[in-house]
Amino acid sequence: MLLSANKRSLLHMSAITTVHGNTALHNVNKNVLRLLHCVDMLGQVAVHSGCSTPLVQPYGEQSAQPYHGKDGFGDTNLPHPDLNTHLHPMPAALKIVEEVNAFPGSVHLLAIGPLTNVAVAKMLEPRLLYRLASLHIMGGNTTGRGNKSTCGEFNFLFDAEAAQNVLSSCGLPSDTSTFTDGEGSLCPVFITPLETCIQAVNFPFSLREEYGRHDTPQAKLLNLAQKGCPTEGEYRQWATFDELATARLIDTLVGDAFLPLQDRHSYKPLSTATLDCNVTVELQGSHTRGMMVLDRRQEIPYSIPASLLTGVNVELYKRYLTSVFT
């Protein structure tokens, strides 16, 4: 979706950073390069390899039956571009820091995996959330619903310390006026939580199959990668978690420019409802570790304000999804 927007010059992707998550880091790197090669963009967007483990032990464990297979790409074992040739030598966290310091107030960061890279970048550059233009996150939950544990969403629970680090103001000087450029305010933080991905965009697999019939290289590649995804139990619907967070980022930045000129008169934003409150992440609970805490009363001194997506313009979102396959 982002690659499509980049090709249309709606935005400029300065880099892709990879991180451990639904598979090991070396698999993530291979999969990103496969996708770039598929859409003829290999070498056009730099790929920076990131953190291979969470910040602290005990590390999260992969499911015995990972949703996207053990390699994160449907166990397709497809050939991939050479890692030594196509991975940039600068680590992901350093690239994030380099970008925000080179272009303060202009960089929009999208995080659709565990937040380890972002947390390391924030530790290296404590002004990170003051220098970003915006931070978009897919992760967390608003009602205690989990998909990795009883109350833990996968991305947050897989590196809960990183999630809390990013979603907290700890470590910042009290006098931010001398610490930041300009007014010393945090960048907008947009979170697309688990419940919204499940409830607001409840699509059947038949819609995924319809989109997959497009005769394009990317549709064929995604069909192979998602062929073995489970379709029973909690997976009865087409899960589009990362896609929704990505669409929200693009829509926030470009608005009706995403649509063809003849359709822009009827444009309505992707976000139809939000919950705006302070948030952070629970670390100590025996059942609630990794759960996003909604600090509505602003009693937690280190929680930070965020905009949680709760309502979606479904028809517009379908058009964003179509762009992935066409």
ABEGO torsion letter per residue (X at the ends): XAAAAAAAGABBBABBBBBBEABBAAAAAAAAAAAAAAAGABGABBBBBBBABBABOBBBBBBABBAAEAAGAGGAGBBBBBAAAABBABBAAAAAAAAAAABBGABBBBBABBAAAAAAAAAABAAAAAABABBBBBEEBAAGBBAABAABBAAAAABAAAAAAABBABGBBABAAAABBEAGBBBBBBBBBAAAAAAABBBBAAAAAAAAABBBAAAAAAAAAAAABBABEAAABBBBAAAAAAAAAAAAAAEAAABBAAAAAABBBABABBBBBBBBBBAABAAABGBBBBBAAGABAABBBBBBBABBBAAAAAAAAAAAAX
